[in-house]
């Protein structure tokens, strides 16, 4: 009896200590809501007896025909208002317009649409009533896809925050948590690049990553700050700086897996929980009429859906005609087609069944389903791999194109480009996937690698959420990197200081050397002006005979030239050498100048008669010519 009383007391205590959780999923994309709602279902199904209040434009209300869950209270924000605002901001749900938008256009329009949608959500009367009701919460779970102003809810209630990212990691989420991201290793979500980028792709990715960071810090955060201030300044007397709200982020749940995407570095409070939204096998239920249609197909079933929001009925008429031609040609297959319009474009063939919404995971898990024609969204790919169904990918956006490339590299899919959409390509892709069993085998192999059967992602996410609740936010897991601004986190301030230091090291010695040399030059010029300059030289002697070699050593000048003593002595020594070299006698033992036995050059016509006479006399005096020869030469002159 005593044990029973203690057990009852423990149950009452556990019931009383269950956490009250607030969840906000503001995205207009239904896939984001499905990912987060599955997490909440698993959270309230645990023994902790948690309760959840869910706010979303896709929330299930009474009368929708969908099952209501215990301990989950859903508040639906008017979906037409948010969706219409999304369209007014230039976004679209049509495949043709989505594919036609450039990267920069889609990026900027998405920022505008995300900010205005958060403003509309916070202005909703139901949410304002909840904020002023006095109800307390213990944890905030929020989809932070361009909705950072919602972090004001965590400050208002004074609770830690868990962020979910159904589309995988992005530069905004990494920036808020301070997670490292390299433009050489991590491609942008807006570019169709895988992690193995060449030089040209890395240049484009670096420019795009820089543009994302600058736009996020100096444009997007400022607009989110305005929304945050407008809605919370009336509820709180003193608001903190908006950038300080990211310090309250305790955990991020990212819909990715290394085997699906690529291995990359994450902080301890950022978890990869790819496949979190997958249902248990017991929950996979196919309606009876759909099951009968599937099992009646002689060759199997092909299921086609381009996503939760992309409308197949809005495809261009030429692409729709190609699809219907292929479907009618493959009569051995039955086709399940997601079709949003009330009427079909033509009389519906017998092998085609249409519906605006299908239980997709349950259909893909059926063994009769052979191929999944998809745009390669994150959630659709996980559901296809869980059912071991190969994919014929028709990607529309850049991130879908990257995922299709990875699946094709692993042998689990084939790709038909949206721009190259043709009858032959589509028919060939279906034939390859249905006739070649290798694709289904590789998909099943990938399913084992992702460890889908053990529900590892769900257990990891739930355990960490419980840990956040127990520790009050797990502040010791948070990185200080999110406290750095753009300039400090990118190291621009350090780079600037290093450049200034290098310039200083090179400039100071150069300037000092120039100053010293200039001062030395001025000093030498001043000393030169103070010393007398010798303009003339005195004659030492007179030359009696031009042919006398003794005149070389006398030091007398032959002409009144203005020279220095050094130049005069050098001229005298060279004259002596020339005279001595023309003498045919044996040189003295003290002379070191070699004999020059070459005869003098003949006189040129430019020499004057006096110079010619003197040269001949000098030459004659050295060769000791006879008086008769001298008289003859004089007679000639």
C-alpha positions in Angstrom: 0.0 0.0 0.0 2.8 2.3 0.8 4.5 1.6 -2.5 1.2 2.3 -4.4 0.9 5.7 -2.6 4.5 6.6 -3.6 3.9 5.6 -7.2 0.7 7.7 -7.3 2.6 10.7 -5.7 5.3 10.3 -8.4 2.8 10.3 -11.2 1.1 13.4 -9.8 4.5 15.2 -9.5 5.5 14.2 -13.0 2.1 15.5 -14.3 2.6 18.7 -12.5 6.2 19.3 -13.7 5.4 18.8 -17.4 6.8 21.7 -19.5 4.5 24.2 -21.2 6.0 24.7 -24.7 5.2 27.5 -27.2 5.9 26.6 -30.9 5.7 29.1 -33.8 6.1 28.0 -37.4 5.4 31.1 -39.5 6.5 29.8 -42.9 4.0 29.7 -45.8 5.6 26.5 -46.9 3.6 23.6 -45.6 6.6 21.3 -45.5 8.1 23.4 -42.7 4.9 23.0 -40.7 4.9 19.2 -41.2 8.5 18.8 -40.1 7.9 20.8 -36.9 4.5 19.3 -36.1 6.0 15.8 -36.2 8.6 16.9 -33.6 5.8 18.2 -31.4 3.8 15.0 -31.7 6.8 13.0 -30.5 7.4 15.5 -27.7 4.0 15.3 -26.2 3.8 11.5 -26.6 6.6 11.0 -24.1 6.2 10.2 -20.4 7.1 13.8 -19.3 3.5 15.0 -20.0 4.5 18.1 -21.9 1.9 20.4 -23.4 2.3 22.5 -26.5 0.7 25.6 -28.0 1.3 25.7 -31.8 0.9 28.9 -33.8 1.1 28.5 -37.6 -0.8 29.4 -40.8 -1.2 25.7 -41.5 -2.4 24.7 -38.0 -5.1 22.0 -37.9 -8.4 23.3 -36.6 -11.6 21.5 -35.7 -13.6 20.5 -38.7 -10.6 20.1 -41.0 -10.9 16.3 -41.0 -7.4 15.8 -39.6 -6.9 14.1 -36.2 -6.5 16.4 -33.3 -3.7 15.5 -30.8 -3.9 15.5 -27.1 -1.8 18.2 -25.3 -1.4 20.2 -28.5 -3.4 23.4 -28.9 -3.1 24.8 -32.4 -3.8 28.4 -33.3 -4.2 29.1 -37.0 -3.1 32.4 -38.3 -5.2 33.4 -41.3 -3.4 31.6 -44.2 -4.8 33.7 -47.1 -3.3 36.9 -45.6 0.2 35.5 -45.3 0.1 33.7 -48.6 -1.3 36.7 -50.4 1.5 38.9 -48.9 4.0 36.3 -50.1 2.7 36.7 -53.6 2.5 40.5 -53.4 6.2 40.5 -52.5 7.0 38.9 -55.9 7.3 35.3 -54.7 5.3 32.5 -56.4 4.2 28.9 -56.1 4.2 28.2 -59.8 7.1 26.1 -61.1 7.6 28.3 -64.2 7.9 31.6 -62.3 10.0 30.0 -59.6 12.5 28.6 -62.1 12.6 31.8 -64.1 13.7 34.0 -61.1 17.4 34.8 -60.9 19.4 34.1 -57.8 19.6 37.7 -56.7 16.0 38.4 -57.4 14.8 35.4 -55.4 17.1 36.3 -52.5 16.0 39.9 -52.1 12.3 39.2 -52.6 12.4 36.4 -50.1 13.9 38.8 -47.4 11.1 41.3 -48.0 8.4 38.6 -48.0 9.8 36.9 -44.8 9.9 40.2 -42.8 6.4 41.3 -43.8 5.0 37.9 -43.0 6.4 38.0 -39.5 4.9 41.4 -39.1 1.5 40.1 -40.1 1.8 37.1 -37.8 2.7 39.2 -34.7 -0.2 41.5 -35.5 -2.8 38.7 -35.4 -5.5 39.2 -32.8 -5.2 35.6 -31.5 -1.5 35.9 -30.8 -1.9 39.3 -29.2 -4.6 37.8 -26.9 -2.2 35.0 -26.0 0.5 37.4 -25.1 -1.7 39.5 -22.8 -3.4 36.4 -21.2 -0.7 36.0 -18.6 0.0 32.4 -19.6 3.6 31.3 -18.9 5.8 29.0 -21.0 9.0 27.1 -20.4 10.4 26.7 -23.9 10.1 28.3 -27.3 10.4 26.2 -30.5 10.5 28.3 -33.6 11.3 28.0 -37.3 13.9 30.7 -37.8 13.7 31.0 -41.6 13.7 34.8 -42.1 11.8 35.3 -38.9 14.3 36.4 -36.3 11.9 39.0 -34.8 10.1 36.0 -33.2 13.0 35.7 -30.7 11.3 38.6 -28.9 8.8 35.9 -27.6 11.7 34.1 -25.8 12.8 37.4 -24.2 9.2 38.3 -23.2 8.6 34.9 -21.5 12.2 34.5 -20.3 12.7 31.0 -21.8 15.4 29.3 -23.8 14.9 28.8 -27.6 15.1 25.7 -29.8 15.4 26.5 -33.6 14.4 24.1 -36.3 15.6 24.2 -39.9 13.6 21.9 -42.2 15.7 22.9 -45.3 19.0 22.1 -43.7 21.7 24.5 -42.5 22.0 28.0 -44.1 24.3 31.0 -43.7 21.7 32.8 -41.6 21.4 30.0 -39.0 25.2 29.6 -38.9 25.6 33.3 -38.3 23.1 33.3 -35.4 24.8 30.4 -33.6 28.3 31.4 -34.5 29.0 28.2 -36.4 32.0 28.3 -38.8 31.2 28.5 -42.5 33.8 28.5 -45.3 33.0 29.8 -48.7 35.6 27.3 -50.2 33.9 24.3 -48.6 30.2 25.2 -47.9 28.2 26.1 -51.0 25.4 28.7 -50.7 21.8 27.4 -50.7 21.0 29.8 -53.5 23.6 28.4 -56.0 23.5 25.0 -57.7 26.9 24.0 -56.5 27.9 20.9 -54.5 30.7 20.9 -52.0 33.2 19.9 -54.7 33.6 23.3 -56.3 36.1 24.3 -59.0 37.9 27.6 -59.0 35.2 29.5 -60.9 32.5 28.1 -58.7 34.4 29.0 -55.5 34.8 32.6 -56.8 31.0 32.8 -57.4 30.3 31.2 -54.0 32.6 33.6 -52.2 30.9 36.6 -53.8 27.5 35.2 -53.0 28.4 34.3 -49.4 29.8 37.8 -48.8 26.6 39.3 -50.3 24.5 37.1 -48.0 26.4 38.2 -44.9 26.3 41.9 -45.8 22.7 41.8 -46.7 21.8 39.8 -43.5 23.7 42.1 -41.2 23.1 45.5 -42.7 19.6 45.1 -44.2 17.7 42.0 -43.0 18.5 42.4 -39.3 17.6 46.1 -39.4 14.2 45.3 -40.8 13.6 42.5 -38.3 14.7 45.0 -35.6 12.0 47.3 -36.7 9.3 44.6 -36.5 10.6 43.4 -33.1 10.5 46.9 -31.6 7.1 47.7 -32.9 5.4 44.7 -31.4 7.3 44.2 -28.1 8.0 47.7 -26.9 4.4 47.9 -25.6 4.8 44.6 -23.7 8.2 45.2 -22.2 9.4 48.4 -20.6 13.0 48.1 -21.7 13.9 46.1 -24.8 17.5 44.7 -25.2 19.4 45.2 -28.4 18.0 42.9 -31.1 21.4 41.3 -31.8 21.6 40.2 -28.2 18.5 38.0 -28.6 20.6 35.4 -30.6 22.6 34.7 -27.4 19.4 33.0 -26.1 19.5 30.3 -28.8 20.2 27.0 -27.0 19.7 24.3 -29.7 19.3 24.0 -33.5 17.6 20.9 -35.1 18.8 20.6 -38.8 17.1 18.4 -41.3 20.3 16.9 -42.9 22.6 13.9 -42.7 26.2 13.4 -43.8 25.2 10.4 -46.0 22.6 12.5 -47.7 24.4 15.9 -47.9 28.1 16.0 -47.0 30.1 16.0 -43.8 30.7 19.4 -42.3 31.5 21.0 -38.9 28.8 21.8 -36.4 28.8 23.2 -32.9 27.7 20.9 -30.0 24.3 22.6 -29.8 23.6 22.1 -33.6 22.2 18.7 -34.3 21.6 16.9 -37.6 18.2 15.2 -37.4 17.5 14.3 -41.0 14.3 12.2 -41.3 12.8 13.5 -38.1 9.4 13.9 -39.7 9.1 10.3 -40.9 6.2 8.3 -39.6 6.4 4.9 -38.0 5.5 2.0 -40.2 2.3 1.4 -38.1 1.2 4.9 -38.9 1.4 4.5 -42.7 -2.2 4.1 -43.9 -3.3 4.2 -47.5 -7.0 4.8 -48.2 -8.8 1.7 -49.5 -9.7 3.1 -52.9 -6.1 4.2 -53.5 -4.8 0.8 -52.4 -7.1 -0.9 -54.8 -5.9 1.3 -57.7 -2.3 0.6 -56.8 -2.7 -3.1 -56.5 -4.5 -3.3 -59.9 -1.6 -1.9 -61.8 0.0 -4.7 -63.9 3.4 -3.1 -64.1 3.4 -1.0 -61.0 2.6 2.6 -60.0 4.4 5.8 -60.7 3.7 8.6 -58.2 4.2 12.3 -59.2 4.3 15.4 -56.9 6.4 18.5 -57.3 6.1 19.5 -53.6 3.6 20.6 -51.0 3.1 24.1 -52.4 4.2 23.8 -56.1 1.1 23.2 -58.2 1.3 20.7 -60.9 -1.9 22.1 -62.5 0.0 25.4 -63.1 2.6 23.9 -65.3 2.9 25.3 -68.9 0.6 23.7 -71.4 3.5 22.2 -73.4 4.9 20.4 -70.4 1.5 19.2 -69.3 1.0 17.8 -72.9 4.3 15.9 -72.7 3.4 14.4 -69.3 0.1 13.2 -70.5 1.5 11.7 -73.6 4.0 9.7 -71.6 1.4 8.6 -69.1 -1.0 7.4 -71.8 1.9 5.7 -73.7 2.9 3.7 -70.6 -0.4 1.7 -70.3 1.2 -1.0 -68.1 1.6 1.5 -65.3 -0.9 3.4 -63.1 -0.1 7.0 -62.2 -1.0 8.9 -59.0 -0.8 12.6 -59.8 -1.0 15.5 -57.4 -3.5 17.9 -59.1 -4.7 21.0 -57.3 -7.5 22.1 -59.8 -11.0 20.9 -59.6 -11.1 19.7 -63.3 -8.5 17.9 -65.3 -7.2 19.3 -68.6 -8.8 16.5 -70.6 -10.9 13.4 -70.0 -9.1 11.6 -67.3 -7.5 8.4 -68.6 -8.2 5.1 -66.8 -4.6 4.6 -65.6 -4.4 8.1 -63.9 -5.8 9.1 -60.5 -5.6 12.7 -59.3 -5.9 14.3 -55.9 -4.9 17.6 -54.3 -3.2 15.9 -51.4 -1.8 12.4 -50.9 -0.5 10.4 -48.0 2.9 10.6 -49.6 5.0 8.5 -47.3 2.5 5.7 -47.1 2.2 5.6 -50.9 6.0 5.6 -51.4 6.4 2.8 -48.9 4.0 0.5 -50.9 6.0 -2.2 -52.8 4.0 -1.6 -56.0 5.2 2.0 -56.3 8.2 1.9 -58.7 9.2 5.5 -59.4 8.7 8.8 -57.7 8.7 11.9 -60.1 9.7 14.7 -57.8 11.3 18.2 -57.7 13.7 16.8 -55.0 12.6 18.7 -51.9 14.2 17.7 -48.6 11.2 16.0 -47.0 10.1 14.2 -50.2 13.6 12.8 -50.7 13.6 11.4 -47.2 10.2 9.8 -47.7 11.3 8.3 -51.0 14.4 6.7 -49.5 12.4 5.4 -46.5 10.2 3.5 -49.0 13.2 2.4 -51.2 11.7 4.1 -54.2 14.1 5.6 -56.8 13.5 9.2 -58.0 13.1 10.8 -61.4 14.1 14.3 -60.4 12.8 17.5 -62.1 14.5 20.1 -59.9 13.1 23.7 -60.0 15.2 25.6 -57.4 19.0 25.6 -56.9 18.9 23.5 -53.6 16.8 20.9 -55.3 19.2 20.7 -58.2 22.1 20.1 -55.8 20.2 17.3 -54.0 19.3 15.7 -57.3 23.0 15.7 -58.3 23.9 14.0 -55.0 21.3 11.3 -55.4 22.2 10.6 -59.0 25.9 10.3 -57.9 24.8 7.7 -55.3 22.8 5.8 -58.0 19.4 6.4 -56.4 17.9 8.7 -59.1 18.0 10.2 -62.6 17.5 13.8 -63.5 15.5 15.5 -66.2 16.2 19.2 -66.4 13.2 21.6 -66.2 14.4 23.5 -69.3 15.1 20.3 -71.2 11.8 18.7 -70.3 11.0 16.5 -73.3 9.0 13.4 -74.2 12.1 11.2 -75.0 13.9 12.3 -71.9 11.0 11.6 -69.6 10.1 8.3 -71.2 13.7 7.1 -71.1 14.1 8.0 -67.4 11.0 6.1 -66.4 12.1 3.0 -68.5 15.6 3.1 -66.9 14.3 3.3 -63.3 11.7 0.6 -63.7 13.7 -1.9 -65.8 17.0 -1.6 -64.1 16.8 -2.9 -60.5 20.1 -1.3 -59.6 18.4 2.0 -58.8 16.1 0.4 -56.3 18.9 -1.5 -54.8 21.1 1.6 -54.3 18.1 3.4 -52.8 17.6 0.6 -50.3 21.3 0.7 -49.5 21.1 4.5 -48.9 18.1 3.8 -46.6 20.3 1.5 -44.5 23.1 4.0 -44.4 20.7 6.7 -43.1 19.6 4.3 -40.3 15.9 5.2 -40.7 14.5 2.1 -39.1 16.0 2.9 -35.6 14.5 6.4 -35.4 17.9 7.8 -34.3 17.0 11.3 -35.3 13.9 11.5 -33.1 15.6 10.1 -30.0 18.5 12.5 -30.4 16.2 15.5 -30.8 14.0 14.6 -27.8 16.9 13.9 -25.5 18.5 17.2 -26.2 15.2 19.1 -25.7 14.8 17.5 -22.3 18.4 18.4 -21.6 17.7 22.1 -22.5 14.7 22.1 -20.2 16.6 20.5 -17.3 19.6 22.8 -17.5 17.7 26.0 -18.2 19.2 26.5 -21.7 22.6 24.7 -21.5 24.5 27.9 -21.7 27.8 26.0 -21.6 27.2 24.6 -25.1 26.9 28.1 -26.6 29.7 29.5 -28.6 31.0 33.0 -28.0 31.4 33.5 -31.8 27.8 34.9 -32.1 28.9 37.9 -30.0 31.3 39.0 -32.7 30.1 41.5 -35.3 30.7 41.1 -39.1 34.1 42.8 -39.1 35.5 40.9 -36.2 34.1 37.5 -37.2 35.6 37.8 -40.7 38.9 39.1 -39.3 38.8 42.3 -41.3 39.9 44.4 -38.3 43.0 42.2 -37.8 43.8 42.3 -41.5 43.6 46.1 -41.6 46.0 46.4 -38.6 48.4 44.0 -40.2 48.4 45.9 -43.5 48.9 49.2 -41.6 51.8 47.6 -39.7 53.5 46.4 -42.9 53.1 49.8 -44.5 54.6 51.4 -41.4 57.6 49.0 -41.4 58.3 49.8 -45.0 57.6 53.5 -44.9 59.5 54.7 -41.8 63.0 53.5 -42.9 62.5 54.9 -46.4 61.5 58.3 -45.1 64.4 58.3 -42.6 66.9 57.4 -45.3 65.6 60.1 -47.6 66.0 62.7 -44.9 69.5 61.6 -44.1 70.7 61.7 -47.7 69.1 65.0 -48.3 70.8 66.6 -45.3 74.2 65.1 -46.3 73.8 66.6 -49.8 73.1 70.1 -48.4 76.1 69.9 -46.1 78.5 68.9 -48.9 77.1 71.7 -51.1 77.7 74.3 -48.3 81.3 73.1 -47.8 82.0 73.3 -51.5 80.9 76.9 -51.6 83.3 77.9 -48.8 86.6 76.4 -50.4 88.5 78.5 -53.2 88.5 77.0 -56.7 91.8 77.0 -58.6 90.9 78.2 -62.1 94.4 78.3 -63.7 97.6 76.5 -63.5 101.1 78.0 -63.7 103.4 76.8 -66.5 106.4 74.9 -65.2 108.7 75.2 -68.2 108.9 75.6 -71.9 109.4 72.8 -74.4 112.5 73.4 -76.5 112.0 70.5 -78.8 108.9 68.5 -79.6 110.9 65.4 -80.2 112.9 65.5 -76.9 111.8 62.7 -74.7 113.1 64.6 -71.7 110.3 67.0 -71.9 108.0 64.2 -70.7 109.5 64.2 -67.3 109.8 68.0 -66.9 106.2 68.4 -66.0 105.9 71.5 -68.3 102.5 72.0 -70.0 102.5 72.2 -73.9 99.3 74.3 -73.9 97.5 76.6 -71.5 94.7 74.2 -70.4 92.9 74.5 -67.1 93.6 71.3 -65.3 94.2 70.1 -61.8 97.5 68.8 -60.8 96.4 65.2 -61.0 95.1 65.6 -64.5 98.3 67.3 -65.6 100.6 64.6 -64.2 98.4 61.9 -65.8 98.7 63.7 -69.1 102.4 64.0 -68.7 102.8 60.3 -67.9 100.7 59.2 -70.9 102.8 61.5 -73.2 106.0 59.9 -71.9 104.6 56.5 -72.5 103.7 57.4 -76.1 107.1 58.9 -76.8 109.0 56.1 -75.3 107.0 53.5 -77.2 107.9 55.0 -80.5 111.6 54.8 -79.7 113.2 51.8 -81.4 115.9 51.4 -78.8 115.8 48.9 -76.0 113.7 50.2 -73.1 115.3 50.8 -69.7 115.1 48.2 -67.0 113.1 50.5 -64.8 110.2 50.9 -67.3 107.3 48.5 -67.0 105.3 49.9 -70.0 105.4 47.4 -72.9 106.9 48.6 -76.3 104.4 49.7 -79.0 106.1 48.8 -82.3 103.2 49.7 -84.5 103.9 52.7 -86.8 101.9 55.8 -86.3 98.8 56.2 -88.4 99.1 58.3 -91.6 98.2 61.9 -91.3 94.6 62.7 -92.2 93.4 65.5 -94.4 91.9 67.4 -91.5 95.3 68.1 -89.9 96.8 71.6 -90.4 100.2 71.9 -92.2 101.9 73.0 -88.9 100.5 70.0 -87.0 101.5 67.7 -89.8 105.0 69.2 -89.8 105.4 68.8 -86.1 104.2 65.2 -86.1 106.6 64.3 -88.9 109.4 66.0 -87.1 108.7 64.1 -83.9 108.5 60.8 -85.8 111.8 61.6 -87.6 113.6 62.5 -84.4 112.6 59.2 -82.9 113.6 57.1 -86.0 116.8 59.1 -86.6 116.3 59.7 -90.3 119.2 61.0 -92.5 119.5 64.8 -93.3 118.9 64.0 -96.9 115.5 62.5 -96.2 114.5 65.4 -94.1 115.5 67.9 -96.8 113.4 66.0 -99.3 110.4 66.0 -97.1 110.8 69.7 -96.5 111.0 70.3 -100.2 107.8 68.5 -100.7 106.0 70.6 -98.1 
